[in-house]
Amino acid sequence: MVALDLQPYSVVEDRGFKELMAEAVPNYRLPSRTTLSRALVPRLYDDTRKKVKAELSSAFEGGTAAVAFTSDMWTSRANESYVSFTCHFLTPTFQMKRFTLNTRHMAASHSAGNIAELLGDMCDEWEIPDDCQKYIVTDNGRNIRAAVRRLPWTERPCFAHTLQLAINDAISCTPSIDRLCKEG
């Protein structure tokens, strides 16, 4: 619930939640938010990480020869920069798999070199084989595209982002369309 519904750990201390749980499962003892944050969620993270690593390893050992990544850089409301990294592939039995591998804080400058290093490190962290063909879809940011060109990966710009940029350009060049869009 904390991760799925983006609830704070303190939800276990809310009166309504306590009453709901007491009614639904009378003998259940709710963990404290400290237990939740320091033990239960980290254990769930570790268990999930092991399962994802095992699934990736099994796929590569079974003959998966290519993966597609997506990556996006974004800034939080607190003005902190993050990079997300996802992996998509077909298993040897043609099952589609996708995992969010990382969301990392990026304190360093957003230079192509720093981004390329971070993407490469994330790929290494998840033990993606060097001989595996790697593709990546990104937005059209110059820094991320320059970063990918430094890696032995095949890059494709995000079609939706490219289309949105074209629409924005068309709207901004045509005052009457811009006005209609703003009027709704």
URMO-V421715 format. One line per field, one symbol per residue. ss: DSSP state (H for helix, E for strand, C for the rest). psi: psi as a letter, one per 30 degrees, with the letter a starting at -180 (. if undefined). burial: + if it has 9 or more other ideal C-beta (glycine too) atoms within 8 Angstrom, else -. Layout:
ss = ???
psi = ???
burial = ???
This chain:
ss = CCCCCCCCHHHHHCHHHHHHHHHHCCCCCCCCHHHHHHHHHHHHHHHHHHHHHHHHHHHHHCCCCEEEEEEEEEECCCCCEEEEEEEEEECCCCCEEEEEEEEEECCCCCCHHHHHHHHHHHHHHCCCCCCCEEEEEECCCHHHHHHHHCCCCEEEECHHHHHHHHHHHHHHHCHHHHHHHHHC
psi = eeeeghklffeffkeeeeeeeeeeiegkjkllfeeeefeeeeeeeeeeeeeeeeeeeeeeffgkfklklkkkklklfghkklkkjlkklklfghkkkkkjekjkkjfllhleeeeeeeeeeeeeeghkkegkkklkklagkeeeeeeefflhlkkkkkeeeeeeeeeeeeeffjeeeeeeeef.
burial = -+------+-++----++--+---------+-+-+++-+++--+-------++-+++-++---+-++++++-+-------+++++++++-+-----+-+-++-+-+---+-+-+++-+++-++--+-+---+-+++++-+--++++++--+-+-+-++--++--+----++-----++------
